[in-house]
Amino acid sequence: MAQITQSDYYFQFTNLKSNIGDSDYTKQCIFQSNSYPFILNSYNYAEDLIRPLQIDQETNQNYKSDNVRNIQVSRNPQQVLITKDDQYAYIRCFLSNTIEVIKISAWKIVKSFTVPSPHFCSLSNDGTKLFIASFTDSLFPPDPPEDDCSQFLIPLSGLSLLTIIDIASQEISKPDTIKTSFIRKILNSSNDSLIYFVGEEVVEYNLTSSTIFRRWQSSNYIFQSEIDNKNHKIFLTTIDSTLLLPIF
């Protein structure tokens, strides 16, 4: 059996109840974050747990059953990002307006940030900052319904927030209001001086001056987006086309 290291931990979101309206909604995705792979297993509106699992890389099986543990987190966890030094896991809890910080060596929450409708997180390329894009600039109402979310409305103001957390100090260092909405992804330039918000449009944003440089409108929903910093391009896919944006 292969040697198991700290980098062989999986994160699994365990969602025990996930009814939305009249239908069940479950989703399972496998992501890779730094040296930590993890499993995000469905959205949940009742009980939100994170389950770190040790995995044997050769057999892809649980190494030891006693390594499975549950960590209670805030409502609706949707994303995990691990710091480059493997010390902390940042948990994005969408409906609860929360970013929670888990110290991996202790497997417990050591800090919690209130961030309105956190919709996507990204680490800076140097690993010193966490960028958080909000769905809108307002907090979601507290205690969304556990079973029927058909009446849970999310108002859009045409504004979003960019929140930056300094990893070393574990403090929010910069909140900015961005004139765009429904941000689904953040793309970083190689030196993090420019970041790109991808939603119903693509917005080029200068972090130093806190200003928008350019916008690219899309008439179709943007499904996927990736940045090629070496060749200065952003690739976008829509329902019927692939787009190429020249950048910086």
Secondary structure, DSSP 8 states (H G I E B T S, - for coil): -----GGGEEEEEEES--EETTEE---EEEEEETTEEEEEE---SS-EEEEEEEB-TTT-SBS-GGG---EE-SSSEEEEEE-TTS-EEEEEETTTTEEEEEETTTTEEEEEEE-SSEEEEEE-TTSSEEEEEESSSS---SS--SS--TT------S-EEEEEEETTTTEEEEEEEES-----EEEE-TTSSEEEEESSEEEEEETTTTEEEEEEE-SS---EEEEETTTTEEEEE-SS-EEEEE--
